[in-house]
Amino acid sequence: MIGGVHVQYYFVCHRKLWLYGKNLGFEEQSEKVLDGKLLHEKSYNRAEKKELFFDENFKIDVLDGEYVREVKLSSKMTKADKYQLLFYLFQLKKRGLIRKGLVSYTKEKKTEEIILTDEYEKELLKIETEIIKILSYHSPPKLIKKKYFRSCAYFDFCFSTEMEEDM
């Protein structure tokens, strides 16, 4: 099953998506992931509900009234963050729960409202199909260097593999 992290990684890096999908979880040692976990523990303590699991497929950070809130450290990956939240809103809608979304960037003290539309729903269906295709590959997608790749939890894995291939 596809979860919100799959959608997030689809926009960040297809190789990272594939590795995550194969349960190669290098993130447990990542400082950025640990920072994110601490942020989630400390944020929105007065909210109605925090960290809600649905069908063991996805977890919503905060449910507060009519809003689902996704909490992020920074806005470096705004498109990925937006689509991750849209995925959650779409999944909730399939279960009969209509909500709006908020992506909160705590370091920057800014919030963006996200509304699920019919167009986004169609796009999410296409994205889910593409994610399933990527996850079905026998080997990881080609490495594409991006400006933020050095801070990725999979950096050492990807670049040690690339160095071996270059030899």
DSSP file with accessible surface (Angstrom, degrees, kcal/mol):
  #  RESIDUE AA STRUCTURE BP1 BP2  ACC     N-H-->O    O-->H-N    N-H-->O    O-->H-N    TCO  KAPPA ALPHA  PHI   PSI    X-CA   Y-CA   Z-CA
    1    1 A M              0   0  172      0, 0.0     2,-0.3     0, 0.0     0, 0.0   0.000 360.0 360.0 360.0 146.9    0.0    0.0    0.0
    2    2 A I        -     0   0   20      3,-0.0     2,-0.2     4,-0.0   126,-0.0  -0.679 360.0-172.7 -89.8 138.7    1.1    3.5   -0.7
    3    3 A G     >  -     0   0    6     -2,-0.3     4,-1.5    55,-0.0     3,-0.4  -0.662  41.8 -90.7-120.6 178.9    1.4    6.0    2.1
    4    4 A G  H  > S+     0   0    2      1,-0.2     4,-2.6    53,-0.2     5,-0.1   0.833 122.6  58.3 -61.2 -34.4    2.0    9.7    2.4
    5    5 A V  H  > S+     0   0   42      1,-0.2     4,-3.0     2,-0.2     5,-0.2   0.899 102.2  55.2 -65.6 -36.5    5.8    9.2    2.7
    6    6 A H  H  > S+     0   0   23     -3,-0.4     4,-1.9     2,-0.2    -1,-0.2   0.922 109.6  46.4 -59.3 -43.9    5.7    7.5   -0.7
    7    7 A V  H  X S+     0   0    0     -4,-1.5     4,-1.3     2,-0.2    -2,-0.2   0.924 111.9  51.3 -65.5 -43.5    4.0   10.5   -2.2
    8    8 A Q  H >X S+     0   0   22     -4,-2.6     4,-1.4     1,-0.2     3,-0.6   0.954 112.7  45.2 -56.4 -50.7    6.5   12.9   -0.5
    9    9 A Y  H 3X S+     0   0   26     -4,-3.0     4,-2.9     1,-0.2     8,-0.4   0.799 101.3  67.4 -69.4 -27.0    9.4   10.9   -1.9
   10   10 A Y  H 3< S+     0   0   30     -4,-1.9    -1,-0.2    -5,-0.2    -2,-0.2   0.909 109.6  37.8 -56.2 -40.3    7.9   10.7   -5.3
   11   11 A F  H << S+     0   0   42     -4,-1.3    -1,-0.2    -3,-0.6    -2,-0.2   0.750 120.3  46.6 -84.1 -24.5    8.4   14.5   -5.6
   12   12 A V  H  < S-     0   0    9     -4,-1.4     2,-0.3     1,-0.2    -2,-0.2   0.940 131.1 -26.3 -82.2 -51.9   11.7   14.5   -3.8
   13   13 A C     X  -     0   0   24     -4,-2.9     4,-2.2    -5,-0.1    -1,-0.2  -0.831  41.3-147.2-169.7 122.9   13.6   11.7   -5.5
   14   14 A H  H  > S+     0   0   76     -2,-0.3     4,-2.4     1,-0.2     5,-0.1   0.839 104.4  54.7 -65.5 -32.0   12.4    8.6   -7.3
   15   15 A R  H  > S+     0   0    7      2,-0.2     4,-2.6   127,-0.2    -1,-0.2   0.924 108.2  48.2 -66.4 -43.8   15.5    6.7   -6.2
   16   16 A K  H  > S+     0   0   31      1,-0.2     4,-2.7     2,-0.2     5,-0.2   0.912 110.7  52.8 -62.0 -40.8   14.7    7.6   -2.5
   17   17 A L  H  X S+     0   0    0     -4,-2.2     4,-2.6    -8,-0.4    -2,-0.2   0.934 110.0  47.5 -58.2 -48.0   11.1    6.4   -3.1
   18   18 A W  H  X S+     0   0   22     -4,-2.4     4,-1.3     2,-0.2    -2,-0.2   0.933 113.0  47.7 -62.1 -46.1   12.3    3.1   -4.5
   19   19 A L  H  <>S+     0   0    0     -4,-2.6     5,-2.3     1,-0.2     3,-0.4   0.924 113.3  48.1 -62.8 -43.8   14.8    2.5   -1.6
   20   20 A Y  H ><5S+     0   0   71     -4,-2.7     3,-1.9     1,-0.2    -1,-0.2   0.914 108.8  54.5 -61.7 -42.3   12.1    3.4    1.0
   21   21 A G  H 3<5S+     0   0   26     -4,-2.6    -1,-0.2     1,-0.3    -2,-0.2   0.752 103.9  55.0 -64.7 -23.9    9.7    1.1   -0.7
   22   22 A K  T 3<5S-     0   0   88     -4,-1.3    -1,-0.3    -3,-0.4    -2,-0.2   0.233 120.3-111.2 -91.8  12.1   12.2   -1.7   -0.4
   23   23 A N  T < 5 +     0   0  150     -3,-1.9     2,-1.3     1,-0.2    -3,-0.2   0.787  68.0 148.1  62.3  30.7   12.3   -1.1    3.4
   24   24 A L      < -     0   0   64     -5,-2.3     2,-1.5    -6,-0.2    -1,-0.2  -0.741  27.9-173.4 -91.4  85.9   15.8    0.2    3.2
   25   25 A G    >   +     0   0   38     -2,-1.3     3,-0.9     1,-0.2     4,-0.2  -0.567  26.3 153.7 -91.4  78.0   15.3    2.6    6.1
   26   26 A F  G >   +     0   0   68     -2,-1.5     3,-1.1     1,-0.2     4,-0.3   0.567  59.7  84.1 -76.4  -6.5   18.4    4.7    6.4
   27   27 A E  G >   +     0   0   14      1,-0.2     3,-1.3     2,-0.2    -1,-0.2   0.709  68.0  76.9 -71.8 -21.7   16.3    7.5    7.9
   28   28 A E  G <  S+     0   0  113     -3,-0.9    -1,-0.2     1,-0.3    -2,-0.1   0.801 102.0  41.0 -60.6 -25.9   16.4    6.1   11.5
   29   29 A Q  G <  S+     0   0  142     -3,-1.1     2,-0.3    -4,-0.2    -1,-0.3   0.451  91.0 114.2 -97.8  -1.9   19.9    7.4   11.8
   30   30 A S    <>  -     0   0   18     -3,-1.3     4,-2.2    -4,-0.3     5,-0.2  -0.532  58.4-150.1 -77.6 130.5   19.2   10.7   10.0
   31   31 A E  H  > S+     0   0  155     -2,-0.3     4,-2.7     1,-0.2     5,-0.2   0.888  98.7  54.7 -64.4 -38.3   19.5   13.9   12.1
   32   32 A K  H  > S+     0   0  107      2,-0.2     4,-2.1     1,-0.2    -1,-0.2   0.898 108.7  47.7 -63.7 -39.3   16.8   15.6   10.0
   33   33 A V  H  > S+     0   0   41      2,-0.2     4,-2.3     1,-0.2    -1,-0.2   0.922 112.0  49.6 -68.1 -41.5   14.4   12.8   10.6
   34   34 A L  H  X S+     0   0   81     -4,-2.2     4,-2.3     1,-0.2    -2,-0.2   0.912 109.6  51.8 -62.9 -39.9   15.1   12.8   14.3
   35   35 A D  H  X S+     0   0   74     -4,-2.7     4,-2.3     1,-0.2    -1,-0.2   0.912 109.5  50.7 -60.8 -41.8   14.6   16.6   14.3
   36   36 A G  H  X S+     0   0   16     -4,-2.1     4,-2.3     2,-0.2    -2,-0.2   0.897 108.4  51.2 -62.9 -40.6   11.2   16.1   12.6
   37   37 A K  H  X S+     0   0   88     -4,-2.3     4,-1.9     2,-0.2    -1,-0.2   0.912 110.7  48.4 -65.1 -41.2   10.2   13.5   15.2
   38   38 A L  H  X S+     0   0   82     -4,-2.3     4,-1.9     2,-0.2    -2,-0.2   0.908 109.5  53.6 -63.5 -41.1   11.0   15.9   18.0
   39   39 A L  H  X S+     0   0   23     -4,-2.3     4,-2.0     1,-0.2    -2,-0.2   0.928 107.9  50.1 -58.8 -45.2    9.1   18.6   16.3
   40   40 A H  H  < S+     0   0   32     -4,-2.3    -1,-0.2     1,-0.2    -2,-0.2   0.881 109.4  51.4 -63.3 -37.8    6.0   16.4   16.0
   41   41 A E  H  < S+     0   0  127     -4,-1.9    -1,-0.2     1,-0.2    -2,-0.2   0.873 117.5  38.1 -66.6 -36.0    6.2   15.5   19.7
   42   42 A K  H  < S+     0   0  154     -4,-1.9     3,-0.5    -5,-0.1     2,-0.2   0.689  99.4  92.8 -89.7 -20.0    6.4   19.2   20.8
   43   43 A S  S  < S-     0   0   18     -4,-2.0     4,-0.1     1,-0.2    28,-0.0  -0.514  92.0  -4.0 -85.5 144.3    4.0   20.7   18.2
   44   44 A Y    >   +     0   0   74     -2,-0.2     3,-1.5     1,-0.1    -1,-0.2   0.847  64.7 166.3  53.2  48.8    0.3   21.4   18.6
   45   45 A N  T 3  S+     0   0  116     -3,-0.5    -1,-0.1     1,-0.3    -2,-0.1   0.724  74.4  55.7 -66.5 -20.4   -0.2   19.8   22.0
   46   46 A R  T 3  S+     0   0  252      3,-0.0    -1,-0.3     0, 0.0    -2,-0.1   0.455  82.8 118.1 -90.2  -1.2   -3.6   21.5   22.4
   47   47 A A  S <  S-     0   0   16     -3,-1.5    17,-0.1     1,-0.1     3,-0.1  -0.269  76.0-115.8 -65.2 154.0   -4.9   19.9   19.1
   48   48 A E  S    S+     0   0  116      1,-0.2     2,-0.4    15,-0.2    16,-0.2   0.937  93.7   2.3 -52.2 -56.3   -7.9   17.6   19.2
   49   49 A K  E     -A   63   0A 107     14,-1.9    14,-2.9     3,-0.0     2,-0.4  -1.000  65.3-162.4-141.4 140.3   -5.9   14.6   18.0
   50   50 A K  E     +A   62   0A  60     -2,-0.4    12,-0.3    12,-0.2    11,-0.2  -0.939  67.4   5.4-124.0 147.7   -2.3   13.9   17.1
   51   51 A E  E    S-     0   0A  77     10,-3.0     2,-0.5    -2,-0.4    10,-0.2   0.946  72.6-173.7  47.7  69.7   -0.7   11.2   15.1
   52   52 A L  E     -A   60   0A  40      8,-2.0     8,-2.8    -3,-0.2     2,-0.4  -0.811  11.7-147.4 -94.9 126.2   -3.7    9.3   13.9
   53   53 A F  E     -A   59   0A 143     -2,-0.5     2,-0.5     6,-0.2     6,-0.2  -0.779   8.7-162.8 -94.7 137.9   -3.1    6.1   12.0
   54   54 A F  E >> S-A   58   0A  38      4,-2.7     3,-2.7    -2,-0.4     4,-1.5  -0.980  71.3 -29.1-122.6 119.6   -5.5    5.0    9.3
   55   55 A D  T 34 S-     0   0  103     -2,-0.5    -1,-0.1     1,-0.3    -2,-0.0   0.738 103.9 -80.8  52.0  24.0   -5.5    1.4    8.1
   56   56 A E  T 34 S+     0   0  184      2,-0.2    -1,-0.3     1,-0.1     3,-0.1   0.665 120.7  97.1  56.2  16.8   -1.8    1.2    9.0
   57   57 A N  T <4 S+     0   0   47     -3,-2.7     2,-0.3     1,-0.3   -53,-0.2   0.765  86.8   9.4-101.8 -34.4   -1.1    2.9    5.7
   58   58 A F  E  <  -A   54   0A   8     -4,-1.5    -4,-2.7   -55,-0.2     2,-0.4  -0.990  58.1-145.3-150.0 157.2   -0.8    6.5    6.7
   59   59 A K  E     -A   53   0A  67     -2,-0.3     2,-0.4    -6,-0.2    -6,-0.2  -0.989  11.7-145.7-127.9 129.3   -0.5    8.7    9.7
   60   60 A I  E     -A   52   0A   0     -8,-2.8    -8,-2.0    -2,-0.4    -9,-0.2  -0.806   8.2-147.5 -93.9 132.5   -1.9   12.2   10.1
   61   61 A D  E    S-     0   0A   8     -2,-0.4   -10,-3.0     1,-0.3     2,-0.4   0.971  76.6  -0.7 -62.7 -56.4    0.1   14.6   12.2
   62   62 A V  E     -AB  50  69A   3      7,-1.6     7,-3.2   -12,-0.3     2,-0.6  -0.996  52.1-163.3-142.9 133.5   -2.7   16.6   13.6
   63   63 A L  E     +AB  49  68A  18    -14,-2.9   -14,-1.9    -2,-0.4     2,-0.4  -0.980  21.6 169.4-114.0 116.3   -6.5   16.6   13.3
   64   64 A D  E >   - B   0  67A  62      3,-2.9     3,-2.0    -2,-0.6     2,-0.2  -0.885  57.0 -63.2-134.7  96.5   -7.8   19.9   14.5
   65   65 A G  T 3  S-     0   0   31     -2,-0.4    -1,-0.1     1,-0.3   -18,-0.0  -0.403 120.1  -9.1  65.8-126.7  -11.5   20.6   13.8
   66   66 A E  T 3  S+     0   0  105     -2,-0.2    34,-2.6    33,-0.1     2,-0.4   0.458 123.9  85.3 -82.6   1.1  -12.1   20.9   10.1
   67   67 A Y  E <   -Bc  64 100A  50     -3,-2.0    -3,-2.9    32,-0.2     2,-0.5  -0.832  58.8-156.4-113.3 143.4   -8.3   20.8    9.4
   68   68 A V  E     -Bc  63 101A   0     32,-2.5    34,-2.5    -2,-0.4     2,-0.5  -0.952  26.3-155.9-104.1 128.0   -5.7   18.1    8.9
   69   69 A R  E     -Bc  62 102A  34     -7,-3.2    -7,-1.6    -2,-0.5     2,-0.5  -0.932  12.1-162.3-114.8 130.8   -2.3   19.7    9.7
   70   70 A E  E     - c   0 103A   4     32,-2.9    34,-3.0    -2,-0.5     2,-0.5  -0.942  16.3-148.5-107.3 125.8    1.0   18.4    8.4
   71   71 A V  E     + c   0 104A   1     -2,-0.5     2,-0.3    32,-0.2    34,-0.2  -0.856  20.7 174.6-103.4 126.4    3.9   19.8   10.4
   72   72 A K  E     - c   0 105A  34     32,-3.2    34,-2.1    -2,-0.5    35,-0.3  -0.931  34.9-135.1-129.5 152.0    7.2   20.4    8.7
   73   73 A L  S    S-     0   0   44     -2,-0.3    34,-1.5    32,-0.2    35,-0.4   0.934  85.7  -2.2 -69.5 -48.0   10.5   21.9    9.8
   74   74 A S        -     0   0   33     33,-0.1     3,-0.5    32,-0.1    -1,-0.2  -0.917  64.3-115.8-142.8 169.6   11.0   24.1    6.7
   75   75 A S  S >  S+     0   0   27     -2,-0.3     3,-0.9     1,-0.2    30,-0.0   0.034  74.4 115.5 -97.3  28.0    9.5   24.9    3.3
   76   76 A K  T 3  S+     0   0  153      1,-0.3    -1,-0.2     2,-0.1     3,-0.2   0.774  84.9  37.1 -67.5 -25.4   12.3   23.6    1.2
   77   77 A M  T 3> S+     0   0   46     -3,-0.5     4,-2.8     1,-0.1    -1,-0.3  -0.352  72.0 150.3-121.8  52.7   10.1   20.9   -0.2
   78   78 A T  H <> S+     0   0   60     -3,-0.9     4,-2.7     1,-0.2     5,-0.2   0.868  72.2  49.2 -60.0 -40.8    6.8   22.7   -0.6
   79   79 A K  H  > S+     0   0  122      2,-0.2     4,-2.4     1,-0.2    -1,-0.2   0.944 113.9  46.1 -65.3 -44.5    5.5   20.8   -3.6
   80   80 A A  H  > S+     0   0    4      1,-0.2     4,-2.1     2,-0.2    -2,-0.2   0.914 114.0  49.3 -62.7 -42.0    6.2   17.4   -1.9
   81   81 A D  H  X S+     0   0    4     -4,-2.8     4,-2.2     2,-0.2    -2,-0.2   0.919 110.5  50.7 -62.8 -44.1    4.7   18.6    1.3
   82   82 A K  H  X S+     0   0   49     -4,-2.7     4,-2.7    -5,-0.2    -2,-0.2   0.934 112.4  45.3 -60.5 -46.6    1.5   19.8   -0.4
   83   83 A Y  H  X S+     0   0   14     -4,-2.4     4,-2.4     2,-0.2    -1,-0.2   0.831 108.5  56.4 -72.2 -29.9    1.0   16.6   -2.3
   84   84 A Q  H  X S+     0   0    7     -4,-2.1     4,-1.9    -5,-0.2    -1,-0.2   0.952 112.1  43.2 -62.2 -45.5    1.6   14.5    0.8
   85   85 A L  H  X S+     0   0    0     -4,-2.2     4,-2.6     1,-0.2    -2,-0.2   0.911 111.2  54.1 -67.9 -40.3   -1.2   16.4    2.5
   86   86 A L  H  X S+     0   0    0     -4,-2.7     4,-2.6     1,-0.2    -1,-0.2   0.905 106.0  54.3 -58.7 -39.6   -3.4   16.2   -0.5
   87   87 A F  H  X S+     0   0    1     -4,-2.4     4,-2.6     2,-0.2    -1,-0.2   0.931 109.0  47.6 -58.9 -45.7   -2.9   12.4   -0.4
   88   88 A Y  H  X S+     0   0    9     -4,-1.9     4,-2.5     1,-0.2    -2,-0.2   0.919 111.8  49.5 -62.3 -44.3   -4.1   12.4    3.2
   89   89 A L  H  X S+     0   0    3     -4,-2.6     4,-2.3     2,-0.2    -1,-0.2   0.899 111.9  49.2 -61.9 -39.5   -7.1   14.5    2.4
   90   90 A F  H  X S+     0   0   13     -4,-2.6     4,-2.2     2,-0.2    -2,-0.2   0.915 110.7  49.5 -66.4 -42.8   -8.0   12.2   -0.5
   91   91 A Q  H  X S+     0   0   16     -4,-2.6     4,-0.8     1,-0.2    -2,-0.2   0.903 111.8  48.7 -64.0 -40.5   -7.6    9.1    1.6
   92   92 A L  H ><>S+     0   0    3     -4,-2.5     5,-2.8     1,-0.2     3,-0.8   0.910 108.4  54.0 -64.9 -40.9   -9.9   10.7    4.3
   93   93 A K  H ><5S+     0   0   78     -4,-2.3     3,-2.1     1,-0.3    -2,-0.2   0.905 103.0  56.7 -60.7 -39.8  -12.4   11.6    1.6
   94   94 A K  H 3<5S+     0   0  108     -4,-2.2    -1,-0.3     1,-0.3    -2,-0.2   0.771 107.9  49.7 -61.0 -24.1  -12.5    8.0    0.4
   95   95 A R  T <<5S-     0   0   82     -3,-0.8    -1,-0.3    -4,-0.8    -2,-0.2   0.208 127.6 -99.7 -98.8   9.2  -13.5    7.1    4.0
   96   96 A G  T < 5S+     0   0   62     -3,-2.1     2,-0.6     1,-0.2    -3,-0.2   0.584  85.6 122.9  87.4  10.0  -16.2    9.7    4.2
   97   97 A L      < -     0   0   64     -5,-2.8     2,-0.6    -6,-0.1    -2,-0.2  -0.913  42.9-163.9-109.1 112.4  -14.3   12.4    6.0
   98   98 A I        +     0   0  113     -2,-0.6     2,-0.3    -5,-0.1    -8,-0.1  -0.848  23.3 157.1 -97.6 121.4  -14.1   15.8    4.2
   99   99 A R        -     0   0   77     -2,-0.6    17,-0.4   -10,-0.2     2,-0.2  -0.939  36.5-128.7-138.2 161.3  -11.4   18.0    5.6
  100  100 A K  E     -c   67   0A  73    -34,-2.6   -32,-2.5    -2,-0.3     2,-0.3  -0.642  31.4-128.6 -98.4 167.7   -9.2   21.0    4.6
  101  101 A G  E     -cD  68 114A   0     13,-2.8    13,-3.0   -34,-0.2     2,-0.4  -0.878  17.5-167.6-124.6 154.0   -5.5   20.9    5.1
  102  102 A L  E     -cD  69 113A  21    -34,-2.5   -32,-2.9    -2,-0.3     2,-0.6  -0.992   8.1-158.4-134.6 127.9   -2.8   23.1    6.6
  103  103 A V  E     -cD  70 112A   0      9,-2.7     9,-2.4    -2,-0.4     2,-0.6  -0.943  17.3-160.8-102.4 120.6    1.0   22.6    6.1
  104  104 A S  E     -cD  71 111A   1    -34,-3.0   -32,-3.2    -2,-0.6     2,-0.8  -0.915  11.6-162.6-108.4 122.9    2.7   24.3    9.0
  105  105 A Y  E  >> -cD  72 110A   1      5,-3.2     5,-1.7    -2,-0.6     4,-0.8  -0.873  10.1-171.0-102.4  98.4    6.4   25.3    8.6
  106  106 A T  T >45S+     0   0   39    -34,-2.1     3,-0.6    -2,-0.8    -1,-0.2   0.863  78.0  53.0 -67.2 -40.7    7.4   25.8   12.2
  107  107 A K  T 345S+     0   0  154    -34,-1.5    -1,-0.2   -35,-0.3   -33,-0.1   0.865 118.8  37.7 -61.8 -35.1   10.9   27.3   11.7
  108  108 A E  T 345S-     0   0   79    -35,-0.4    -1,-0.2    -3,-0.3    -2,-0.2   0.454 103.8-132.0 -94.9  -5.1    9.5   29.9    9.4
  109  109 A K  T <<5 +     0   0  192     -4,-0.8     2,-0.3    -3,-0.6    -3,-0.2   0.907  62.9 126.7  52.7  49.1    6.3   30.4   11.4
  110  110 A K  E   < -D  105   0A 105     -5,-1.7    -5,-3.2     2,-0.0     2,-0.4  -0.970  41.7-161.9-136.1 153.3    4.1   30.1    8.2
  111  111 A T  E     -D  104   0A  77     -2,-0.3     2,-0.4    -7,-0.2    -7,-0.2  -0.992   4.0-156.7-134.8 140.6    1.2   28.0    7.3
  112  112 A E  E     -D  103   0A  74     -9,-2.4    -9,-2.7    -2,-0.4     2,-0.3  -0.973  16.3-135.5-119.6 129.8   -0.3   27.2    3.9
  113  113 A E  E     -D  102   0A  94     -2,-0.4     2,-0.4   -11,-0.2   -11,-0.3  -0.662  19.4-162.2 -83.6 138.1   -3.9   26.1    3.4
  114  114 A I  E     -D  101   0A   4    -13,-3.0   -13,-2.8    -2,-0.3     2,-0.5  -0.984   4.5-167.8-124.2 128.9   -4.5   23.2    1.1
  115  115 A I        -     0   0   78     -2,-0.4     2,-0.4   -15,-0.2   -15,-0.1  -0.967  20.6-130.5-119.4 128.2   -7.8   22.3   -0.5
  116  116 A L        -     0   0   30     -2,-0.5     2,-0.3   -17,-0.4    -2,-0.0  -0.647  32.5-177.9 -76.7 124.9   -8.5   19.0   -2.3
  117  117 A T     >  -     0   0   46     -2,-0.4     4,-2.2     1,-0.1     5,-0.1  -0.753  42.8-104.9-116.5 169.5  -10.1   19.6   -5.7
  118  118 A D  H  > S+     0   0   99     -2,-0.3     4,-2.2     1,-0.2     5,-0.2   0.879 122.0  54.7 -60.0 -38.0  -11.3   17.2   -8.4
  119  119 A E  H  > S+     0   0  129      1,-0.2     4,-2.2     2,-0.2    -1,-0.2   0.912 107.9  48.1 -63.7 -43.1   -8.2   18.1  -10.4
  120  120 A Y  H  > S+     0   0   51      2,-0.2     4,-2.9     1,-0.2    -1,-0.2   0.890 108.7  54.9 -64.5 -38.5   -5.9   17.1   -7.5
  121  121 A E  H  X S+     0   0   32     -4,-2.2     4,-2.0     2,-0.2    -2,-0.2   0.937 109.2  46.9 -60.4 -45.4   -7.8   13.9   -7.1
  122  122 A K  H  X S+     0   0  136     -4,-2.2     4,-1.7     1,-0.2    -1,-0.2   0.909 113.3  49.2 -61.5 -42.7   -7.2   12.9  -10.7
  123  123 A E  H  X S+     0   0   73     -4,-2.2     4,-2.5     1,-0.2    -2,-0.2   0.905 108.1  53.6 -64.7 -40.5   -3.5   13.9  -10.4
  124  124 A L  H  X S+     0   0    1     -4,-2.9     4,-2.8     1,-0.2    -1,-0.2   0.880 104.9  54.6 -63.2 -37.0   -3.1   11.8   -7.3
  125  125 A L  H  X S+     0   0   87     -4,-2.0     4,-1.8     2,-0.2    -1,-0.2   0.917 110.5  46.3 -62.7 -40.3   -4.5    8.8   -9.0
  126  126 A K  H  X S+     0   0  139     -4,-1.7     4,-2.3     2,-0.2    -2,-0.2   0.911 112.1  50.9 -66.5 -42.3   -1.9    9.2  -11.8
  127  127 A I  H  X S+     0   0    7     -4,-2.5     4,-2.7     1,-0.2    -2,-0.2   0.917 107.6  52.6 -62.8 -43.3    0.9    9.7   -9.1
  128  128 A E  H  X S+     0   0   32     -4,-2.8     4,-2.4     1,-0.2    -1,-0.2   0.915 109.4  49.9 -59.9 -41.0   -0.2    6.5   -7.3
  129  129 A T  H  X S+     0   0   97     -4,-1.8     4,-2.1     1,-0.2    -2,-0.2   0.923 111.8  47.9 -62.7 -43.5    0.1    4.6  -10.6
  130  130 A E  H  X S+     0   0   85     -4,-2.3     4,-2.6     2,-0.2    -2,-0.2   0.885 110.0  52.5 -65.8 -37.9    3.5    6.0  -11.2
  131  131 A I  H  X S+     0   0    0     -4,-2.7     4,-2.8     2,-0.2     5,-0.2   0.939 108.3  50.3 -63.1 -45.8    4.6    5.2   -7.6
  132  132 A I  H  X S+     0   0  102     -4,-2.4     4,-1.2     1,-0.2    -2,-0.2   0.913 110.8  50.6 -58.9 -40.8    3.5    1.6   -8.0
  133  133 A K  H >X S+     0   0  128     -4,-2.1     3,-0.6     2,-0.2     4,-0.5   0.943 111.2  47.2 -61.8 -48.0    5.5    1.4  -11.3
  134  134 A I  H >< S+     0   0    5     -4,-2.6     3,-1.4     1,-0.2    -2,-0.2   0.920 110.3  52.6 -61.5 -42.7    8.7    2.8   -9.6
  135  135 A L  H 3< S+     0   0   35     -4,-2.8    -1,-0.2     1,-0.3    -2,-0.2   0.753 102.9  60.3 -66.9 -20.6    8.3    0.4   -6.7
  136  136 A S  H << S+     0   0   75     -4,-1.2    -1,-0.3    -3,-0.6    -2,-0.2   0.603  78.1 114.2 -83.6 -11.2    8.1   -2.5   -9.1
  137  137 A Y    <<  -     0   0   84     -3,-1.4    -3,-0.0    -4,-0.5    -4,-0.0  -0.286  66.0-139.3 -59.1 146.1   11.5   -1.8  -10.7
  138  138 A H  S    S+     0   0  190      2,-0.1    -1,-0.1     1,-0.1    -3,-0.0   0.726  87.6  26.1 -78.8 -24.3   14.1   -4.6  -10.0
  139  139 A S  S    S-     0   0   77      1,-0.0     3,-0.1     3,-0.0    -1,-0.1  -0.927 100.6 -83.2-135.0 161.7   16.8   -2.0   -9.4
  140  140 A P        -     0   0   36      0, 0.0  -125,-0.1     0, 0.0     3,-0.1  -0.264  50.9 -98.6 -66.0 150.3   16.8    1.6   -8.2
  141  141 A P        -     0   0   22      0, 0.0     3,-0.1     0, 0.0  -123,-0.0  -0.224  56.8 -76.3 -59.5 157.4   16.1    4.4  -10.6
  142  142 A K        -     0   0  170      1,-0.1     2,-0.3    -3,-0.1  -127,-0.2  -0.236  54.4-103.5 -57.0 141.6   19.2    6.3  -11.9
  143  143 A L        -     0   0   22     -3,-0.1     2,-0.5    15,-0.1    -1,-0.1  -0.527  35.1-168.7 -70.4 127.9   20.7    8.7   -9.5
  144  144 A I        -     0   0  112     -2,-0.3     2,-0.3    -3,-0.1  -129,-0.1  -0.986  19.8-132.7-119.2 117.3   19.8   12.3  -10.3
  145  145 A K        -     0   0  148     -2,-0.5     2,-0.3     2,-0.0    -2,-0.0  -0.551  28.8-176.2 -73.2 128.9   21.9   14.8   -8.3
  146  146 A K    >   -     0   0   65     -2,-0.3     3,-2.0     1,-0.0     4,-0.3  -0.836  40.2-103.7-122.4 163.6   19.7   17.5   -6.8
  147  147 A K  T 3  S+     0   0  202     -2,-0.3     3,-0.3     1,-0.3    -2,-0.0   0.750 120.5  42.5 -61.3 -23.5   20.7   20.6   -4.8
  148  148 A Y  T >  S+     0   0   61      1,-0.2     3,-1.4     2,-0.1    -1,-0.3   0.303  79.8 108.7-105.1  10.3   19.6   19.0   -1.5
  149  149 A F  G X   +     0   0   43     -3,-2.0     3,-1.5     1,-0.3    -1,-0.2   0.802  68.1  65.3 -64.2 -28.3   21.1   15.5   -2.0
  150  150 A R  G 3  S+     0   0  182     -4,-0.3    -1,-0.3    -3,-0.3    -2,-0.1   0.782 101.5  49.9 -66.5 -24.0   23.9   16.0    0.5
  151  151 A S  G <  S+     0   0   60     -3,-1.4    -1,-0.3     4,-0.1  -119,-0.2   0.428  86.5 116.2 -93.6   3.5   21.4   16.2    3.4
  152  152 A C    X   -     0   0   33     -3,-1.5     3,-1.7    -4,-0.3     4,-0.3  -0.471  69.1-134.1 -75.5 141.3   19.5   13.0    2.3
  153  153 A A  T 3  S+     0   0   27      1,-0.3     3,-0.2    -2,-0.2     4,-0.2   0.747 108.6  52.2 -63.7 -22.6   19.5   10.0    4.6
  154  154 A Y  T 3> S+     0   0    0      1,-0.2     4,-2.8     2,-0.1     5,-0.3   0.350  77.6 107.4 -95.2   5.4   20.3    7.9    1.6
  155  155 A F  H <> S+     0   0   43     -3,-1.7     4,-2.8     1,-0.2     5,-0.3   0.914  79.1  45.9 -52.5 -53.8   23.3    9.9    0.5
  156  156 A D  H  > S+     0   0  127     -4,-0.3     4,-2.3    -3,-0.2     5,-0.3   0.915 114.6  48.6 -60.7 -41.9   26.0    7.5    1.5
  157  157 A F  H  > S+     0   0   60     -4,-0.2     4,-2.0     2,-0.2    -2,-0.2   0.959 114.3  44.9 -62.2 -50.3   24.2    4.5    0.0
  158  158 A C  H  X S+     0   0    9     -4,-2.8     4,-2.1     1,-0.2    -2,-0.2   0.917 117.7  42.2 -63.5 -42.9   23.5    6.3   -3.3
  159  159 A F  H  X S+     0   0   30     -4,-2.8     4,-2.1    -5,-0.3    -1,-0.2   0.825 111.3  53.1 -82.6 -25.7   27.0    7.7   -3.8
  160  160 A S  H  X S+     0   0   49     -4,-2.3     4,-1.9    -5,-0.3    -1,-0.2   0.916 112.1  48.3 -70.2 -36.2   28.9    4.6   -2.6
  161  161 A T  H  X S+     0   0   26     -4,-2.0     4,-2.0    -5,-0.3    -2,-0.2   0.926 111.3  49.4 -65.7 -43.3   26.8    2.6   -5.2
  162  162 A E  H  X S+     0   0   31     -4,-2.1     4,-1.7     1,-0.2    -1,-0.2   0.897 109.1  52.3 -65.0 -38.9   27.6    5.2   -7.9
  163  163 A M  H  X S+     0   0  116     -4,-2.1     4,-0.9     1,-0.2    -1,-0.2   0.909 108.6  50.8 -63.9 -39.4   31.3    5.1   -7.1
  164  164 A E  H >< S+     0   0  134     -4,-1.9     3,-0.7     1,-0.2    -1,-0.2   0.912 109.7  50.4 -63.8 -39.6   31.3    1.3   -7.5
  165  165 A E  H 3< S+     0   0  123     -4,-2.0    -1,-0.2     1,-0.2    -2,-0.2   0.816 107.1  54.8 -68.4 -30.2   29.6    1.6  -10.9
  166  166 A D  H 3<        0   0  130     -4,-1.7    -1,-0.2    -5,-0.2    -2,-0.2   0.690 360.0 360.0 -74.6 -19.9   32.1    4.2  -12.1
  167  167 A M    <<        0   0  193     -4,-0.9    -3,-0.0    -3,-0.7    -4,-0.0  -0.253 360.0 360.0 -76.6 360.0   35.0    1.8  -11.3
